[in-house]
Amino acid sequence: MRACSGRGGDDRDREAGGLVVMRSIQKLEAEVAETRQEVAQLRKRGNEMEMAVASLNAQLHRGLSKLAEMEADRAAAAARLSIGGDTDAASTLRSERWGGGDKLGAREYLPSFSHALSLGEIDDAELMGSRRRKAQKVKPIVPLIGDILFSKRKSTKEKGDDGFYSGDLYSVLG
């Protein structure tokens, strides 16, 4: 057993024990407050992530719907061309100029050679309703070559060869 030396020793032990408990409680309260702040930040980040994912998902669906619409337009245009529908370059150009076409679809438009040649006839004045200017006719290349090869300036008998040498052709080529 312990001898009683007085009340002073027990009071100090109790006070020291009480201080230790108080400090422990204060530390725990500080940790709880810090943990609550971290939880609040994590919830906020989680909500921001959900909003970002929802936004990206919406953008993905909009992009997919535009892609599907462009593919449907492309298929419809291919069907029109295979059936022999509207192939007028002027109407195609007008619809693209006035916002009738998709920007991605407009970049992919490749006219045929005859349409590319006829695009010279279309200008802004025509689209505004003024008089139409006509492009100067250009003689195709094939008849020009035919004129060189089969000109009737000299007959093959006058050239003195067997007919395979064409002086006109070689004089033009170099």
C-alpha positions, 0 to 999 in steps of 0.5 A: 500500500501506499503511504498518504503523503498528502492531497497535493500529489493526487491533485497534480496527477489528476490535473496532469491526466486531465491536461493529457485528456484535454490535449488529446480531445483538442487534437482529435477535434482538429483532426475531425475538422481537417477531415471534414474539410478534406471530405468537402473538397473531395465532394466538390471535386467529385461534383466537378468531375461529374459535370465535366463527364456529363459535358463531355458525354453531351459533346460526344453525342452532339458530335455523333449526331452530326456525324450521322447526319453528314453520313445520311446527307452523303448517302442521300447525295450518292443516291441522287447522283446514282438516280440522276437527280440534281447535278446542277453545279450552280444550285449546289454552289448557291446552297453552300454559299447561303448556309444550306450545307454543312461546313464539313460536307462543303470541304468534302465536295469535289465537283466533276471536271465538267462542273469545275469548268462551268464554275467559271460562269458563276459569279457573285453578280449572278447570285445577286440576280444581275446579268449573267456573264458567260465564260469564253469557250475553250477548245478541248485538248483532244481535238487540238491534238487531233488537228496536229496529228491529222492535219491536211497540209501535206499528204504522207506521199509528199513527205517522202516517208512511209507515213509514220513520221509526222513532221508537224508532231515533232515540230510541235513537241520540240 
